[in-house]
Amino acid sequence: MPAQCARLAMLAVIAPAASAYSLFGTTSRSHTVTAQIAAQAPVALQAPFAHTAVQMRTRNTVVQMSDAPAGGKKKVFVLGGDGFCGWPTALHLSNLGHDVVIIDDLSRRKIDVELGASSLTPISTPEVRVATWNEVSGKELKYVYMDLANEYDRFLQLIKDEKPDTMVHFAEQRAAPYSMKNSATKRYTIENNMGATHNALCAIVESELDIHLVHLGTMGVYGYGNSGGEIPEGYIDVTLPGNRQQEILHPAYPGSIYHTTKCLDALLFQFYVKNDQLRITDLHQGIVWGTNTPLTEQDERLCNRFDYDGEYGTVLNRFLMQAATDIPLTVYGTGGQTRGFIHISDTCRCIELAIANPPKSGERVEILNQIAETARVRDIAEQVSKITGAEVQSVSNPRQEDAENELVVSNKKFKLLGLDPVLLNDAEGLFKEVTTIATKYKHRVDRSKVESKAYWNKKRADAALDAAPTQVSEKVA
């Protein structure tokens, strides 16, 4: 209870008071901005990771500001649009010509204060970000400060006033380690994530509007290595007693409280589609890497956040940061954990494709696996080490998970929709882009925050204490 009270007191100090929603924007300016993105030939999913030296493909297709996106112009709410995935996605959708409204309570920024670990890249306030984008793009992106999990009536009124066609739902606490840090963070993750998702679903029903919900889920709902073969996209064929053939939702096998909330989301989606015929797309995403997109690079005030700490830093970004700051690459255990990966620019593209291809009312939840490929953690560490010369250091694994696992995943649906993702073998240029950012801002690194302090259980915590002869932030003598 004291921990919860302290957290609430902290949020009360940081969060601005808001009794009614407000929209921030600036007057549009009429001019065109261009950016370079990748033009690639289709490639197959690769698993496991291979160390073939491939020249980085150049980004040579010009994308112009558009008022006619695929599937038609829509009003889009981006829930959690100030975050690592939400911000570049909001710009991407605005750039395509959609009318975008960001809704965010800045909870991720508040957790920075709680953890004492800020983004490696300095990030502007949401008001400055939005004003800057509107200035450089001529668009009218809007921002609303709102706590989706706790301000249902305001959210419902905003829906009725703005009448969105689509909601993109990023508004959940997204870090597995943070969700396992202690009892307070476990409870917060459940309450925030489930509250936000269920409020969004309830509000769509109560508004009586035909709104397509696009949800960012996780590959972790499937578990890792327990399917015994290729993981299909959401649904799996089974044989029931009596030799009855049926297709069911893939069994859930979460590995953290965070992953558990995504499994519970999936069950809520199944119910609301069956009961209220909502149109829902659930995207099971892999680990995201990279920092900026061509749009966030246009102005330093648009820069995306870069999490490097042990609780929020994703594994590949953390490796690239460690290499740039002369910190050994920290591999958990044997590094045999196989995971799905996707670049941040491809996350934006996948959301675009999902919005343009919604299910019809009455159709089941559309589930797509949002990954480019799978790779073992130790193979990625070796690749980064080969490029940068960084030392690789094995540390005790704080997570309750198998030391080694196989992972073969289907991502056929997005390929059929036209996704041509960045692959790790072709990404040396993008690796260097991330390390350049890390080098530029290395003075902002707090080395004491690099090591994860979130242990899945007491056994893992005790093992880490017994097995750690050095500090993670130091080189081995």
Summary of the structure (lengths in Angstrom):
residues: 477
radius of gyration: 21.5
end to end distance: 43.3
largest distance: 66.6
contacts: 1596
relative contact order: 0.15
helix: 39%
strand: 18%
